[in-house]
Amino acid sequence: MTTPPVEHLARLPMEAAARLLGIAVLEEREPLPFAAIDRLSSTTPRPAGPVRELIDEAVRRHPPESRTAADAWLAPRLHASLRLTRAEAADRGLWNHLAMRVAPDYVFWRHRGRASRTVPSVNRARFTGLYDQQTFARLWWAAELFRDGPDYRPVVVACGNQDVLNTVLGMGMIMHRPVAQAILTLVADGVAKSGREVNALAQAANAAGSTLVYEALAPDSRQDPARYVDWADDHGFLPYDSLPEGPDDGEVPRASVDTLVELFTRLFAEAPIRGRTVDS
């Protein structure tokens, strides 16, 4: 697919996106109607060029057989490139436009699957889905929810594990930052390695307590919104060969993370996992 260049990011309403995204488009039998998308979108001041260049670089660095590895490379850089507030990132129209107009070729490249034995297709949610399903929204929110202040290294861990990205990201408990960092610590340390183990860890932690319980057990520090705004307004150089710096709005308290790591380790040891024996 050849995507005509577009000058600015825009917002494409959900109703229009749903109408223009037919089965024939998802199966790549028909091209996306770019002229109609342009006509129905409301333009923002944000330039599309830097984001398009970043996405092209992600494809250049990752051959088709390692497409999933592009998530861990792209997520922190997409977050640092767009510099959105959470309120802006909650606007699904922005993600609709990014997926359907700025870089639909990336969506097909990254998520092309098989709807049947003969017709390759992409799930509609990868273009217009919720924050934990849509191609670019899920990477942005993973970077926002899994970063530790300015440190994007936990994001690389999260997006380097498809079970974290596909399952844990959608759980409300990770809105509490110590929970997110504790789960990633156990994944990074190899305590939960396989997909079954990561899912069992997440389910055990989710079942053990609500967000309110974890806030009392392992309190978070208050984030500084002014520092986030300062970071969002400062569009500097975006490195490709090293991690960028995120907003320096407050790191997660280490003591709270340690408390939850200890708790989650106990919960995981008792969690039922298919294929794990009592001795192991």
Secondary structure, 3 states (H helix, E strand, C coil): CCCCCCCEEEECCHHHHHHHCCHHHHCCCCCCCHHHHHHHCEEEEEECHHHHHHHHHHHHHCCHHHCCHHHHHHHHHHHHHHCCCHHHHCCHHHHHHHHHHHCHHHHHHHHCEECCCCCEECCCHHHHCCCCCCHHHHHHHHHHHHCECCECHHHHHHHCCHHHHHCHHHCHHHHCHHHHHHHHHHHHCCCCCCHHHHHHHHHHHHHHCCHHHHHHHCCCCCCCHHHHHHHHCCCCCCCCCCCCCCCCCCCCCHHHHHHHHHHHHHHHHHCCCCCCCCCC
